[in-house]
């Protein structure tokens, strides 16, 4: 080891090249800094970046773009792993194309299944990849995970058991509702993570309350907004709503998929009744999630939506056409997490069909209002929007399109 240190300090380029010997490849980035000082840059920081489901793509795309930016030229060696958690591989491929995201280096093709089965399969698959080491040899310096899906949890567990440091993007978000699988994923992932990259101040508060050291927590902003900023001009050139004869800013967008809204026939029927009623005042465009499609058919409710002249049903959309649809709308009714954030940035009223949210800033200062499954509250809130009585929100600090750049900077330090 001493010999390797002496070789580093030689001015000879030939001797410096010797430092690529297998011994040095076995050192983590942290070890290399310890032995050779903070200016050690001969070896890149080795990252395994994990995606698996639709929200992951929008969050990881700007991170990869930032890491591969000329500003960090040569500082990172990145292996992109796609677990294949998403139920629709074709839609996953569309997202890679639309986001300009390079194809994954490893595709596990895990597929759907129960939470336990899917998580176990992903954990096993990720572990086998990590055990092979980085392409240049040696152990990964970080496994980078985003969000709160099963791929996030499984990859974090695999890395933790192998002693690889974990960077969690969107750390600290809490709905305080453990009946949601995503909440369990968030809590466990944060527990085993080493670097906690937070999108809003409430996340910092949550992590400190849970006993995490302040030096492990970095408030970096919202990578979902990075993608929105990067793609918005391109999205606005796509024609989606106009195919139904509706004008920009004169229609609403509906998305539903959570069990609390679609599994109970009465709740689903009551919500649909409100949508049909309000559609006489404003056209509604409804991209129907496959799970919701099934529930509507089983309950015999879909036919009612089809008969409503101002409700326009369509299938799931890729990111760009969906952003085109939402960014040109007057109001959004959703139970999605990401849409709460996007609508706040866009300044569009968002009626959130959930009783809680892990993104409280979208309610406190943004454009979101928690409706739960309350059909009457949904009706009155929609009337407030249509009559100009709905609150005005503002965009949170650091939701500026540069969160991924801050993440890249943190990883270099």
Secondary structure, DSSP 8 states (H G I E B T S, - for coil): -HHHHHHHT---HHHHHGGGSHHHHTS-HHHHHHHH-TT--SS-EEEEEEE-SHHHHHHHHHHHHHHTSGGGTTTEEEEEEE---SS-HHHHHHHHHHTT----SEE-------HHHHHHHHHHHHHHHHHT--TTSS--SEEEEESSSHHHHHHHHHHHHTT-EEEEETTT---S-TTSHHHHHHHHHHHH-SEEEESSHHHHHHHHHTT--GGGEEE---HHHHHHHHHHHHHHTS-SGGGGT--TTSEEEEE---HHHHTSHHHHHHHHHHHHHHTTTSEEEEE--HHHHHHHHHHT-HHHHHH-TTEEEE----HHHHHHHHHT-SEEEE--SHHHHHHHHHT-EEEE--S--S-THHHHTSSEEE-TT-HHHHHHHHHHHHTT-S------TT-SS-HHHHHHHHHH-
